[in-house]
Amino acid sequence: MDKKLIFATILILSCAQPGSDYYPLFTGAERIYEVERITILGNDTIQSRTKQKTKIETRRFHDYWGEIWEVTTKELGSLPVNAFVRKSRNELLLILNLNDTLNVFKQFNFPLEVGKMWIVAKLPNDTFVGKVINLESIEVPVGRFDSCYKVEIKTKRADFNRNVWLAPNIGIVKNEIEASSFQDKIKKVTIEKSVLIQYNTKPTKG
């Protein structure tokens, strides 16, 4: 699978502000999204609607990475995509392969502040750049959330653009992606919108 599409479908984002956790990490935490996707390939357009679940499977210690969390993202009718997250006070890393120490995405550089920018990842032919755009309120099927950070992640080649909204103590509540590539020399454009429809981000007591 293309690394940009993997990056687009893994909804692993977090930040740490005083008093709020913008991506709670504990075993069993999950978020379910309704996803609308439009794929344009030449003169053909395909529209689809599906559901996607992201779940924190387990926490463990790795000799190189230290404390990491295994995360699974699965769409209906598709195989799950597995990745790992390492979270610290200064950054959140998305690790697609534990044996690959170079191909790592720095999703955030903490603390998040409106206007702050950072390098998410450098690939052989492109660079991903992140920026905190705004702090705003947003409404999705599960309710209205205040104090949400809107974060933009895009490539310098302008063939990938992603906006995500993160609510305190919940995580991602909305996600928008537009990506373009070429398939057999024909331009392919994918437009995706996801909204949160169900979530569990509080540890079970006992």
CYANA upper distance limits for C-alpha pairs under 8 A (distance plus 0.5 A):
  1 MET  CA      5 LEU  CA      7.56
  1 MET  CA      6 ILE  CA      7.25
  2 ASP  CA      6 ILE  CA      6.84
  3 LYS  CA      7 PHE  CA      6.58
  4 LYS  CA      8 ALA  CA      6.59
  4 LYS  CA    160 PHE  CA      8.42
  5 LEU  CA      9 THR  CA      6.71
  6 ILE  CA     10 ILE  CA      6.66
  6 ILE  CA     81 VAL  CA      8.46
  8 ALA  CA    162 ARG  CA      8.18
  8 ALA  CA    177 ILE  CA      7.54
  9 THR  CA     73 THR  CA      8.20
 10 ILE  CA     54 THR  CA      8.44
 10 ILE  CA     73 THR  CA      6.75
 10 ILE  CA     81 VAL  CA      8.06
 10 ILE  CA     83 ALA  CA      8.43
 11 LEU  CA     54 THR  CA      7.48
 11 LEU  CA     73 THR  CA      8.03
 11 LEU  CA    172 ILE  CA      8.00
 12 ILE  CA     85 VAL  CA      8.06
 12 ILE  CA     94 LEU  CA      7.56
 13 LEU  CA     23 TYR  CA      7.06
 13 LEU  CA     92 LEU  CA      8.15
 13 LEU  CA    107 GLN  CA      6.85
 13 LEU  CA    108 PHE  CA      8.15
 13 LEU  CA    171 GLY  CA      7.70
 13 LEU  CA    172 ILE  CA      7.56
 14 SER  CA     21 ASP  CA      8.21
 14 SER  CA     22 TYR  CA      5.80
 14 SER  CA     23 TYR  CA      4.93
 14 SER  CA     24 PRO  CA      8.34
 14 SER  CA     92 LEU  CA      7.12
 14 SER  CA    107 GLN  CA      8.10
 14 SER  CA    108 PHE  CA      7.60
 14 SER  CA    166 LEU  CA      8.34
 14 SER  CA    171 GLY  CA      7.22
 15 CYS  CA     21 ASP  CA      6.99
 15 CYS  CA     22 TYR  CA      5.60
 15 CYS  CA     23 TYR  CA      6.89
 15 CYS  CA     91 GLU  CA      8.33
 15 CYS  CA     92 LEU  CA      7.83
 15 CYS  CA    108 PHE  CA      7.28
 15 CYS  CA    110 PHE  CA      7.19
 15 CYS  CA    111 PRO  CA      7.77
 15 CYS  CA    112 LEU  CA      7.37
 16 ALA  CA     20 SER  CA      7.10
 16 ALA  CA     21 ASP  CA      5.77
 16 ALA  CA     22 TYR  CA      6.74
 16 ALA  CA     89 ARG  CA      7.49
 16 ALA  CA    110 PHE  CA      7.43
 16 ALA  CA    111 PRO  CA      7.10
 16 ALA  CA    112 LEU  CA      8.20
 17 GLN  CA     21 ASP  CA      6.94
 17 GLN  CA     22 TYR  CA      8.20
 17 GLN  CA    111 PRO  CA      7.06
 17 GLN  CA    112 LEU  CA      7.91
 20 SER  CA    168 PRO  CA      5.89
 20 SER  CA    169 ASN  CA      6.39
 21 ASP  CA    168 PRO  CA      6.04
 21 ASP  CA    169 ASN  CA      5.25
 21 ASP  CA    170 ILE  CA      8.09
 21 ASP  CA    171 GLY  CA      8.36
 22 TYR  CA    166 LEU  CA      6.63
 22 TYR  CA    167 ALA  CA      6.41
 22 TYR  CA    168 PRO  CA      5.03
 22 TYR  CA    169 ASN  CA      5.67
 22 TYR  CA    170 ILE  CA      6.58
 22 TYR  CA    171 GLY  CA      5.35
 22 TYR  CA    172 ILE  CA      8.36
 23 TYR  CA    166 LEU  CA      8.41
 23 TYR  CA    168 PRO  CA      8.08
 23 TYR  CA    169 ASN  CA      6.88
 23 TYR  CA    170 ILE  CA      6.62
 23 TYR  CA    171 GLY  CA      4.80
 23 TYR  CA    172 ILE  CA      8.01
 24 PRO  CA     29 ALA  CA      8.02
 24 PRO  CA    169 ASN  CA      6.58
 24 PRO  CA    170 ILE  CA      7.17
 24 PRO  CA    171 GLY  CA      7.36
 24 PRO  CA    201 THR  CA      6.66
 24 PRO  CA    202 LYS  CA      8.29
 25 LEU  CA     29 ALA  CA      7.34
 25 LEU  CA     56 ILE  CA      7.60
 25 LEU  CA     69 TRP  CA      8.31
 25 LEU  CA    201 THR  CA      8.45
 26 PHE  CA     56 ILE  CA      7.10
 26 PHE  CA     58 THR  CA      8.16
 26 PHE  CA     59 ARG  CA      8.19
 26 PHE  CA    201 THR  CA      8.45
 26 PHE  CA    203 PRO  CA      7.16
 27 THR  CA     56 ILE  CA      5.80
 27 THR  CA     57 GLU  CA      6.00
 27 THR  CA     58 THR  CA      5.59
 27 THR  CA     59 ARG  CA      7.28
 27 THR  CA    203 PRO  CA      8.42
 28 GLY  CA     55 LYS  CA      6.86
 28 GLY  CA     56 ILE  CA      5.87
 28 GLY  CA     57 GLU  CA      6.45
 28 GLY  CA     58 THR  CA      8.11
 28 GLY  CA    203 PRO  CA      8.30
 29 ALA  CA     55 LYS  CA      6.21
 29 ALA  CA     56 ILE  CA      5.83
 29 ALA  CA     57 GLU  CA      8.46
 29 ALA  CA    199 TYR  CA      8.35
 29 ALA  CA    200 ASN  CA      6.05
 29 ALA  CA    201 THR  CA      5.48
 29 ALA  CA    202 LYS  CA      7.57
 29 ALA  CA    203 PRO  CA      7.90
 30 GLU  CA     53 LYS  CA      7.41
 30 GLU  CA     54 THR  CA      5.99
 30 GLU  CA     55 LYS  CA      4.72
 30 GLU  CA     56 ILE  CA      6.87
 30 GLU  CA    199 TYR  CA      6.22
 30 GLU  CA    200 ASN  CA      5.87
 30 GLU  CA    201 THR  CA      6.98
 31 ARG  CA     53 LYS  CA      6.24
 31 ARG  CA     54 THR  CA      5.88
 31 ARG  CA     55 LYS  CA      7.14
 31 ARG  CA    196 LEU  CA      7.51
 31 ARG  CA    197 ILE  CA      8.42
 31 ARG  CA    198 GLN  CA      6.46
 31 ARG  CA    199 TYR  CA      4.79
 31 ARG  CA    200 ASN  CA      6.93
 31 ARG  CA    201 THR  CA      8.30
 32 ILE  CA     51 LYS  CA      7.39
 32 ILE  CA     52 GLN  CA      6.14
 32 ILE  CA     53 LYS  CA      4.90
 32 ILE  CA     54 THR  CA      6.99
 32 ILE  CA    196 LEU  CA      6.48
 32 ILE  CA    197 ILE  CA      6.36
 32 ILE  CA    198 GLN  CA      5.59
 32 ILE  CA    199 TYR  CA      6.55
 33 TYR  CA     51 LYS  CA      6.06
 33 TYR  CA     52 GLN  CA      5.67
 33 TYR  CA     53 LYS  CA      6.89
 33 TYR  CA    194 SER  CA      6.37
 33 TYR  CA    195 VAL  CA      5.77
 33 TYR  CA    196 LEU  CA      4.95
 33 TYR  CA    197 ILE  CA      5.88
 33 TYR  CA    198 GLN  CA      7.51
 34 GLU  CA     49 ARG  CA      7.77
 34 GLU  CA     50 THR  CA      6.51
 34 GLU  CA     51 LYS  CA      5.16
 34 GLU  CA     52 GLN  CA      7.01
 34 GLU  CA    194 SER  CA      5.98
 34 GLU  CA    195 VAL  CA      6.01
 34 GLU  CA    196 LEU  CA      7.04
 34 GLU  CA    197 ILE  CA      6.96
 35 VAL  CA     49 ARG  CA      6.10
 35 VAL  CA     50 THR  CA      5.73
 35 VAL  CA     51 LYS  CA      6.19
 35 VAL  CA     52 GLN  CA      7.37
 35 VAL  CA    192 GLU  CA      7.41
 35 VAL  CA    193 LYS  CA      6.20
 35 VAL  CA    194 SER  CA      4.89
 35 VAL  CA    195 VAL  CA      7.31
 36 GLU  CA     47 GLN  CA      8.03
 36 GLU  CA     48 SER  CA      6.43
 36 GLU  CA     49 ARG  CA      5.08
 36 GLU  CA     50 THR  CA      7.18
 36 GLU  CA    192 GLU  CA      6.21
 36 GLU  CA    193 LYS  CA      5.78
 36 GLU  CA    194 SER  CA      6.93
 37 ARG  CA     47 GLN  CA      6.29
 37 ARG  CA     48 SER  CA      5.81
 37 ARG  CA     49 ARG  CA      6.80
 37 ARG  CA    190 THR  CA      7.59
 37 ARG  CA    191 ILE  CA      6.19
 37 ARG  CA    192 GLU  CA      4.92
 37 ARG  CA    193 LYS  CA      7.03
 38 ILE  CA     45 THR  CA      7.46
 38 ILE  CA     46 ILE  CA      6.20
 38 ILE  CA     47 GLN  CA      5.05
 38 ILE  CA     48 SER  CA      7.05
 38 ILE  CA    190 THR  CA      6.26
 38 ILE  CA    191 ILE  CA      5.61
 38 ILE  CA    192 GLU  CA      6.93
 39 THR  CA     45 THR  CA      6.17
 39 THR  CA     46 ILE  CA      5.62
 39 THR  CA     47 GLN  CA      6.97
 39 THR  CA    188 LYS  CA      7.60
 39 THR  CA    189 VAL  CA      6.24
 39 THR  CA    190 THR  CA      5.06
 39 THR  CA    191 ILE  CA      6.98
 40 ILE  CA     44 ASP  CA      6.26
 40 ILE  CA     45 THR  CA      5.00
 40 ILE  CA     46 ILE  CA      6.99
 40 ILE  CA    188 LYS  CA      6.10
 40 ILE  CA    189 VAL  CA      5.55
 40 ILE  CA    190 THR  CA      6.93
 41 LEU  CA     45 THR  CA      6.91
 41 LEU  CA    186 ILE  CA      7.21
 41 LEU  CA    187 LYS  CA      6.54
 41 LEU  CA    188 LYS  CA      5.04
 41 LEU  CA    189 VAL  CA      7.08
 42 GLY  CA    186 ILE  CA      6.48
 42 GLY  CA    187 LYS  CA      6.61
 42 GLY  CA    188 LYS  CA      7.33
 50 THR  CA     75 GLU  CA      7.44
 50 THR  CA     76 LEU  CA      6.97
 51 LYS  CA     75 GLU  CA      6.23
 51 LYS  CA     76 LEU  CA      6.49
 52 GLN  CA     73 THR  CA      7.42
 52 GLN  CA     74 LYS  CA      6.04
 52 GLN  CA     75 GLU  CA      4.80
 52 GLN  CA     76 LEU  CA      7.16
 53 LYS  CA     72 THR  CA      8.45
 53 LYS  CA     73 THR  CA      6.10
 53 LYS  CA     74 LYS  CA      5.86
 53 LYS  CA     75 GLU  CA      6.98
 54 THR  CA     71 VAL  CA      7.51
 54 THR  CA     72 THR  CA      6.16
 54 THR  CA     73 THR  CA      4.84
 54 THR  CA     74 LYS  CA      7.09
 55 LYS  CA     71 VAL  CA      6.20
 55 LYS  CA     72 THR  CA      5.88
 55 LYS  CA     73 THR  CA      7.04
 56 ILE  CA     69 TRP  CA      7.38
 56 ILE  CA     70 GLU  CA      6.58
 56 ILE  CA     71 VAL  CA      5.13
 56 ILE  CA     72 THR  CA      7.12
 57 GLU  CA     69 TRP  CA      7.85
 57 GLU  CA     70 GLU  CA      5.98
 57 GLU  CA     71 VAL  CA      6.12
 57 GLU  CA     72 THR  CA      7.34
 58 THR  CA     69 TRP  CA      6.27
 58 THR  CA     70 GLU  CA      5.93
 58 THR  CA     71 VAL  CA      8.10
 59 ARG  CA     67 GLU  CA      7.65
 59 ARG  CA     68 ILE  CA      6.33
 59 ARG  CA     69 TRP  CA      4.95
 59 ARG  CA     70 GLU  CA      6.86
 60 ARG  CA     67 GLU  CA      6.35
 60 ARG  CA     68 ILE  CA      6.17
 60 ARG  CA     69 TRP  CA      6.97
 61 PHE  CA     65 TRP  CA      8.08
 61 PHE  CA     66 GLY  CA      5.65
 61 PHE  CA     67 GLU  CA      5.01
 61 PHE  CA     68 ILE  CA      6.61
 62 HIS  CA     66 GLY  CA      5.24
 62 HIS  CA     67 GLU  CA      6.78
 62 HIS  CA     68 ILE  CA      7.44
 65 TRP  CA     86 ARG  CA      7.96
 65 TRP  CA     98 LEU  CA      8.49
 66 GLY  CA     86 ARG  CA      8.46
 67 GLU  CA     86 ARG  CA      7.02
 68 ILE  CA     84 PHE  CA      6.84
 68 ILE  CA     85 VAL  CA      6.04
 68 ILE  CA     86 ARG  CA      5.28
 68 ILE  CA     87 LYS  CA      8.00
 69 TRP  CA     84 PHE  CA      5.93
 69 TRP  CA     85 VAL  CA      5.59
 69 TRP  CA     86 ARG  CA      7.01
 70 GLU  CA     82 ASN  CA      7.67
 70 GLU  CA     83 ALA  CA      6.52
 70 GLU  CA     84 PHE  CA      5.07
 70 GLU  CA     85 VAL  CA      7.05
 71 VAL  CA     82 ASN  CA      6.29
 71 VAL  CA     83 ALA  CA      5.89
 71 VAL  CA     84 PHE  CA      6.23
 71 VAL  CA     85 VAL  CA      7.74
 72 THR  CA     80 PRO  CA      6.76
 72 THR  CA     81 VAL  CA      6.16
 72 THR  CA     82 ASN  CA      5.12
 72 THR  CA     83 ALA  CA      7.07
 73 THR  CA     80 PRO  CA      6.07
 73 THR  CA     81 VAL  CA      5.69
 73 THR  CA     82 ASN  CA      7.00
 74 LYS  CA     78 SER  CA      7.10
 74 LYS  CA     79 LEU  CA      6.94
 74 LYS  CA     80 PRO  CA      4.85
 74 LYS  CA     81 VAL  CA      6.77
 75 GLU  CA     79 LEU  CA      7.87
 75 GLU  CA     80 PRO  CA      7.64
 82 ASN  CA     96 LEU  CA      7.92
 83 ALA  CA     94 LEU  CA      7.62
 83 ALA  CA     95 ILE  CA      6.44
 83 ALA  CA     96 LEU  CA      5.31
 83 ALA  CA     97 ASN  CA      7.53
 84 PHE  CA     94 LEU  CA      6.46
 84 PHE  CA     95 ILE  CA      5.47
 84 PHE  CA     96 LEU  CA      6.82
 84 PHE  CA     97 ASN  CA      8.27
 84 PHE  CA     98 LEU  CA      8.23
 85 VAL  CA     92 LEU  CA      7.56
 85 VAL  CA     93 LEU  CA      6.15
 85 VAL  CA     94 LEU  CA      5.39
 85 VAL  CA     95 ILE  CA      6.55
 86 ARG  CA     92 LEU  CA      6.29
 86 ARG  CA     93 LEU  CA      5.66
 86 ARG  CA     94 LEU  CA      7.28
 86 ARG  CA     95 ILE  CA      8.24
 87 LYS  CA     91 GLU  CA      6.70
 87 LYS  CA     92 LEU  CA      5.01
 87 LYS  CA     93 LEU  CA      6.95
 88 SER  CA     92 LEU  CA      6.76
 89 ARG  CA    110 PHE  CA      7.10
 89 ARG  CA    111 PRO  CA      8.38
 90 ASN  CA    109 ASN  CA      6.32
 90 ASN  CA    110 PHE  CA      5.15
 90 ASN  CA    111 PRO  CA      7.37
 91 GLU  CA    106 LYS  CA      7.34
 91 GLU  CA    107 GLN  CA      7.90
 91 GLU  CA    108 PHE  CA      5.79
 91 GLU  CA    109 ASN  CA      5.06
 91 GLU  CA    110 PHE  CA      5.87
 92 LEU  CA    106 LYS  CA      6.41
 92 LEU  CA    107 GLN  CA      6.08
 92 LEU  CA    108 PHE  CA      5.80
 92 LEU  CA    109 ASN  CA      7.47
 93 LEU  CA    104 VAL  CA      7.25
 93 LEU  CA    105 PHE  CA      6.11
 93 LEU  CA    106 LYS  CA      5.09
 93 LEU  CA    107 GLN  CA      6.25
 93 LEU  CA    108 PHE  CA      7.92
 94 LEU  CA    104 VAL  CA      6.52
 94 LEU  CA    105 PHE  CA      5.54
 94 LEU  CA    106 LYS  CA      6.92
 94 LEU  CA    107 GLN  CA      7.13
 95 ILE  CA    103 ASN  CA      7.94
 95 ILE  CA    104 VAL  CA      5.65
 95 ILE  CA    105 PHE  CA      7.13
 96 LEU  CA    100 ASP  CA      8.44
 96 LEU  CA    103 ASN  CA      8.00
 96 LEU  CA    104 VAL  CA      7.43
 97 ASN  CA    101 THR  CA      8.39
 97 ASN  CA    103 ASN  CA      8.34
100 ASP  CA    104 VAL  CA      8.26
103 ASN  CA    121 ALA  CA      8.17
103 ASN  CA    123 LEU  CA      8.19
104 VAL  CA    121 ALA  CA      7.18
105 PHE  CA    120 VAL  CA      5.86
105 PHE  CA    121 ALA  CA      5.59
106 LYS  CA    119 ILE  CA      7.71
106 LYS  CA    120 VAL  CA      5.10
106 LYS  CA    121 ALA  CA      6.91
107 GLN  CA    120 VAL  CA      6.19
107 GLN  CA    130 GLY  CA      8.03
108 PHE  CA    112 LEU  CA      8.06
108 PHE  CA    118 TRP  CA      8.11
108 PHE  CA    120 VAL  CA      7.89
108 PHE  CA    130 GLY  CA      8.11
109 ASN  CA    118 TRP  CA      7.22
112 LEU  CA    116 LYS  CA      7.38
112 LEU  CA    132 VAL  CA      7.50
113 GLU  CA    132 VAL  CA      6.91
114 VAL  CA    131 LYS  CA      8.41
114 VAL  CA    132 VAL  CA      5.43
114 VAL  CA    133 ILE  CA      6.17
114 VAL  CA    134 ASN  CA      5.99
114 VAL  CA    135 LEU  CA      7.52
115 GLY  CA    131 LYS  CA      6.87
115 GLY  CA    132 VAL  CA      5.81
115 GLY  CA    133 ILE  CA      6.41
115 GLY  CA    134 ASN  CA      8.13
116 LYS  CA    131 LYS  CA      6.10
116 LYS  CA    132 VAL  CA      6.07
117 MET  CA    129 VAL  CA      7.67
117 MET  CA    130 GLY  CA      6.03
117 MET  CA    131 LYS  CA      4.85
117 MET  CA    132 VAL  CA      7.25
118 TRP  CA    129 VAL  CA      6.44
118 TRP  CA    130 GLY  CA      5.84
118 TRP  CA    131 LYS  CA      7.16
119 ILE  CA    127 THR  CA      7.95
119 ILE  CA    128 PHE  CA      6.68
119 ILE  CA    129 VAL  CA      5.23
119 ILE  CA    130 GLY  CA      6.70
120 VAL  CA    127 THR  CA      8.11
120 VAL  CA    128 PHE  CA      5.65
120 VAL  CA    129 VAL  CA      5.76
120 VAL  CA    130 GLY  CA      6.42
120 VAL  CA    153 ILE  CA      8.36
121 ALA  CA    127 THR  CA      6.35
121 ALA  CA    128 PHE  CA      5.63
121 ALA  CA    129 VAL  CA      7.76
122 LYS  CA    126 ASP  CA      6.73
122 LYS  CA    127 THR  CA      4.93
122 LYS  CA    128 PHE  CA      6.82
123 LEU  CA    127 THR  CA      6.31
123 LEU  CA    128 PHE  CA      8.47
126 ASP  CA    155 THR  CA      7.07
126 ASP  CA    156 LYS  CA      7.01
126 ASP  CA    157 ARG  CA      7.08
127 THR  CA    155 THR  CA      5.98
127 THR  CA    156 LYS  CA      6.34
127 THR  CA    157 ARG  CA      8.40
128 PHE  CA    153 ILE  CA      7.14
128 PHE  CA    154 LYS  CA      6.00
128 PHE  CA    155 THR  CA      4.96
128 PHE  CA    156 LYS  CA      7.19
129 VAL  CA    153 ILE  CA      6.10
129 VAL  CA    154 LYS  CA      6.01
129 VAL  CA    155 THR  CA      6.60
129 VAL  CA    156 LYS  CA      7.86
130 GLY  CA    151 VAL  CA      7.58
130 GLY  CA    152 GLU  CA      6.20
130 GLY  CA    153 ILE  CA      4.90
130 GLY  CA    154 LYS  CA      7.17
131 LYS  CA    151 VAL  CA      6.27
131 LYS  CA    152 GLU  CA      5.79
131 LYS  CA    153 ILE  CA      7.01
132 VAL  CA    149 TYR  CA      7.50
132 VAL  CA    150 LYS  CA      6.60
132 VAL  CA    151 VAL  CA      5.02
132 VAL  CA    152 GLU  CA      6.86
133 ILE  CA    149 TYR  CA      8.01
133 ILE  CA    150 LYS  CA      5.96
133 ILE  CA    151 VAL  CA      6.06
133 ILE  CA    152 GLU  CA      7.09
134 ASN  CA    149 TYR  CA      6.44
134 ASN  CA    150 LYS  CA      5.75
134 ASN  CA    151 VAL  CA      7.93
135 LEU  CA    147 SER  CA      6.22
135 LEU  CA    148 CYS  CA      5.93
135 LEU  CA    149 TYR  CA      5.16
135 LEU  CA    150 LYS  CA      6.70
136 GLU  CA    146 ASP  CA      6.84
136 GLU  CA    147 SER  CA      5.89
136 GLU  CA    148 CYS  CA      5.68
136 GLU  CA    149 TYR  CA      7.00
136 GLU  CA    150 LYS  CA      7.78
137 SER  CA    144 ARG  CA      7.69
137 SER  CA    145 PHE  CA      6.10
137 SER  CA    146 ASP  CA      4.71
137 SER  CA    147 SER  CA      6.32
137 SER  CA    148 CYS  CA      6.31
138 ILE  CA    144 ARG  CA      6.26
138 ILE  CA    145 PHE  CA      5.97
138 ILE  CA    146 ASP  CA      7.08
138 ILE  CA    148 CYS  CA      7.62
138 ILE  CA    165 TRP  CA      8.44
139 GLU  CA    143 GLY  CA      6.23
139 GLU  CA    144 ARG  CA      4.63
139 GLU  CA    145 PHE  CA      6.72
140 VAL  CA    144 ARG  CA      6.78
140 VAL  CA    173 VAL  CA      7.58
140 VAL  CA    174 LYS  CA      7.93
140 VAL  CA    195 VAL  CA      6.66
140 VAL  CA    196 LEU  CA      6.96
140 VAL  CA    197 ILE  CA      8.06
141 PRO  CA    195 VAL  CA      7.73
141 PRO  CA    196 LEU  CA      7.11
141 PRO  CA    197 ILE  CA      6.05
142 VAL  CA    196 LEU  CA      7.06
142 VAL  CA    197 ILE  CA      5.87
142 VAL  CA    198 GLN  CA      7.10
145 PHE  CA    167 ALA  CA      6.73
146 ASP  CA    167 ALA  CA      7.56
147 SER  CA    167 ALA  CA      7.17
147 SER  CA    168 PRO  CA      7.63
148 CYS  CA    165 TRP  CA      6.43
148 CYS  CA    166 LEU  CA      5.61
148 CYS  CA    167 ALA  CA      5.08
148 CYS  CA    168 PRO  CA      7.28
149 TYR  CA    164 VAL  CA      8.45
149 TYR  CA    165 TRP  CA      6.00
149 TYR  CA    166 LEU  CA      5.77
149 TYR  CA    167 ALA  CA      7.41
150 LYS  CA    163 ASN  CA      7.24
150 LYS  CA    164 VAL  CA      6.15
150 LYS  CA    165 TRP  CA      5.04
150 LYS  CA    166 LEU  CA      7.18
151 VAL  CA    163 ASN  CA      6.11
151 VAL  CA    164 VAL  CA      5.83
151 VAL  CA    165 TRP  CA      6.95
152 GLU  CA    161 ASN  CA      7.70
152 GLU  CA    162 ARG  CA      6.09
152 GLU  CA    163 ASN  CA      5.03
152 GLU  CA    164 VAL  CA      7.12
153 ILE  CA    161 ASN  CA      6.41
153 ILE  CA    162 ARG  CA      5.59
153 ILE  CA    163 ASN  CA      6.97
154 LYS  CA    158 ALA  CA      7.25
154 LYS  CA    159 ASP  CA      8.35
154 LYS  CA    160 PHE  CA      5.83
154 LYS  CA    161 ASN  CA      4.81
154 LYS  CA    162 ARG  CA      6.62
155 THR  CA    159 ASP  CA      6.89
155 THR  CA    160 PHE  CA      6.01
155 THR  CA    161 ASN  CA      7.31
159 ASP  CA    178 GLU  CA      8.37
159 ASP  CA    179 ALA  CA      5.98
159 ASP  CA    180 SER  CA      5.59
159 ASP  CA    181 SER  CA      7.59
160 PHE  CA    177 ILE  CA      7.97
160 PHE  CA    178 GLU  CA      6.37
160 PHE  CA    179 ALA  CA      4.82
160 PHE  CA    180 SER  CA      7.00
161 ASN  CA    177 ILE  CA      6.28
161 ASN  CA    178 GLU  CA      5.85
161 ASN  CA    179 ALA  CA      6.85
162 ARG  CA    175 ASN  CA      7.82
162 ARG  CA    176 GLU  CA      6.07
162 ARG  CA    177 ILE  CA      4.89
162 ARG  CA    178 GLU  CA      6.99
163 ASN  CA    175 ASN  CA      6.37
163 ASN  CA    176 GLU  CA      5.65
163 ASN  CA    177 ILE  CA      7.04
164 VAL  CA    172 ILE  CA      7.22
164 VAL  CA    173 VAL  CA      8.24
164 VAL  CA    174 LYS  CA      6.23
164 VAL  CA    175 ASN  CA      4.96
164 VAL  CA    176 GLU  CA      6.85
165 TRP  CA    172 ILE  CA      6.21
165 TRP  CA    173 VAL  CA      6.35
165 TRP  CA    174 LYS  CA      5.74
165 TRP  CA    175 ASN  CA      7.02
166 LEU  CA    170 ILE  CA      7.88
166 LEU  CA    171 GLY  CA      5.49
166 LEU  CA    172 ILE  CA      4.86
166 LEU  CA    173 VAL  CA      6.34
166 LEU  CA    174 LYS  CA      7.90
167 ALA  CA    171 GLY  CA      5.82
167 ALA  CA    172 ILE  CA      6.84
167 ALA  CA    173 VAL  CA      6.98
169 ASN  CA    201 THR  CA      7.74
170 ILE  CA    199 TYR  CA      8.35
170 ILE  CA    201 THR  CA      6.54
172 ILE  CA    196 LEU  CA      8.03
173 VAL  CA    195 VAL  CA      6.35
173 VAL  CA    196 LEU  CA      5.45
174 LYS  CA    193 LYS  CA      8.09
174 LYS  CA    194 SER  CA      6.10
174 LYS  CA    195 VAL  CA      5.07
174 LYS  CA    196 LEU  CA      6.78
175 ASN  CA    192 GLU  CA      8.43
175 ASN  CA    193 LYS  CA      6.28
175 ASN  CA    194 SER  CA      5.48
175 ASN  CA    195 VAL  CA      7.05
176 GLU  CA    191 ILE  CA      8.17
176 GLU  CA    192 GLU  CA      6.18
176 GLU  CA    193 LYS  CA      5.07
176 GLU  CA    194 SER  CA      6.92
177 ILE  CA    190 THR  CA      8.21
177 ILE  CA    191 ILE  CA      6.21
177 ILE  CA    192 GLU  CA      5.53
177 ILE  CA    193 LYS  CA      7.03
178 GLU  CA    189 VAL  CA      7.69
178 GLU  CA    190 THR  CA      6.16
178 GLU  CA    191 ILE  CA      5.04
178 GLU  CA    192 GLU  CA      6.95
179 ALA  CA    189 VAL  CA      6.27
179 ALA  CA    190 THR  CA      5.76
179 ALA  CA    191 ILE  CA      7.17
180 SER  CA    187 LYS  CA      7.53
180 SER  CA    188 LYS  CA      6.01
180 SER  CA    189 VAL  CA      4.88
180 SER  CA    190 THR  CA      6.81
181 SER  CA    187 LYS  CA      6.35
181 SER  CA    188 LYS  CA      5.71
181 SER  CA    189 VAL  CA      7.11
182 PHE  CA    186 ILE  CA      5.72
182 PHE  CA    187 LYS  CA      4.93
182 PHE  CA    188 LYS  CA      5.92
183 GLN  CA    187 LYS  CA      6.82
183 GLN  CA    188 LYS  CA      6.92
